[in-house]
């Protein structure tokens, strides 16, 4: 094995992402995906359509599509907060160490 490959043997994937400067972005994308999944699950359980969610949020159907798209990381906290409220939930964001 080369020295380049050996530097990551035994390290975690988080360590690798941190070394590459990508950990924060990966965590943000993962958090957005989880929240989008939870909102979609609440919509399904409460029989709320995308059109109805858009109406409750005061936004458009395409905006709801972007919100629920796990590949779209550019959703604001304000939008996530509105979506959570629209399905009867509260968005909780916290710092951790």
C-alpha positions as CSV (number, residue, x, y, z in Angstrom):
1,X,0.0,0.0,0.0
2,X,1.1,3.5,-0.7
3,X,1.6,6.1,2.0
4,X,-1.4,8.0,0.7
5,X,-3.8,5.1,1.2
6,X,-2.3,4.3,4.6
7,X,-3.1,7.7,6.0
8,X,-6.9,6.8,6.2
9,X,-6.6,3.2,7.4
10,X,-8.4,3.0,10.7
11,X,-9.8,6.5,10.6
12,X,-13.6,7.2,10.4
13,X,-15.5,8.6,7.5
14,X,-16.1,11.7,9.5
15,X,-12.4,12.2,9.9
16,X,-11.9,11.8,6.2
17,X,-14.6,14.4,5.4
18,X,-13.2,16.7,8.0
19,X,-9.7,16.4,6.5
20,X,-11.2,17.1,3.1
21,X,-13.1,20.2,4.4
22,X,-16.5,18.6,3.6
23,X,-17.9,17.5,6.9
24,X,-20.1,20.5,7.7
25,X,-21.6,20.4,4.2
26,X,-22.3,16.7,4.4
27,X,-23.9,17.0,7.8
28,X,-26.1,19.9,6.6
29,X,-27.3,17.9,3.6
30,X,-28.0,14.9,5.7
31,X,-30.0,17.0,8.2
32,X,-32.0,18.5,5.4
33,X,-32.8,15.1,4.0
34,X,-33.9,13.8,7.3
35,X,-36.2,16.8,7.9
36,X,-37.6,16.5,4.4
37,X,-38.3,12.8,5.0
38,X,-40.0,13.6,8.3
39,X,-42.2,16.3,6.7
40,X,-43.2,13.9,3.9
41,X,-44.1,11.2,6.4
42,X,-46.2,13.6,8.4
43,X,-47.9,14.7,5.2
44,X,-48.7,11.1,4.4
45,X,-50.0,10.3,7.9
46,X,-52.2,13.4,7.9
47,X,-53.3,13.0,4.3
48,X,-51.9,16.4,3.3
49,X,-51.2,16.9,-0.4
50,X,-48.3,19.0,-1.7
51,X,-50.9,21.5,-2.9
52,X,-52.4,21.7,0.5
53,X,-49.0,22.0,2.2
54,X,-48.1,24.9,-0.2
55,X,-51.4,26.6,0.7
56,X,-50.7,26.2,4.4
57,X,-47.2,27.6,4.0
58,X,-48.3,30.4,1.8
59,X,-46.0,29.3,-1.0
60,X,-46.1,27.5,-4.4
61,X,-46.3,23.8,-5.3
62,X,-42.8,24.0,-7.0
63,X,-41.4,25.4,-3.7
64,X,-42.8,22.4,-1.8
65,X,-41.3,20.1,-4.5
66,X,-37.9,21.7,-3.8
67,X,-38.4,21.4,0.0
68,X,-39.1,17.7,-0.3
69,X,-36.3,17.0,-2.8
70,X,-33.5,15.3,-0.9
71,X,-31.0,16.4,-3.5
72,X,-31.8,20.1,-3.0
73,X,-29.8,21.4,-0.1
74,X,-30.8,25.1,-0.6
75,X,-33.8,25.2,1.6
76,X,-33.8,27.9,4.3
77,X,-34.5,27.3,8.0
78,X,-37.5,29.6,7.6
79,X,-39.0,27.4,4.9
80,X,-38.4,24.3,7.0
81,X,-40.0,26.0,10.0
82,X,-43.1,26.9,7.9
83,X,-43.3,23.3,6.6
84,X,-43.1,21.9,10.1
85,X,-45.8,24.2,11.4
86,X,-48.0,23.3,8.3
87,X,-47.9,19.6,9.4
88,X,-48.5,20.4,13.0
89,X,-44.9,20.0,14.2
90,X,-42.2,22.3,15.5
91,X,-38.7,22.5,13.9
92,X,-35.9,22.2,16.5
93,X,-32.4,23.2,15.7
94,X,-29.5,23.0,18.1
95,X,-25.8,23.3,18.4
96,X,-23.8,20.3,19.5
97,X,-20.1,19.7,20.1
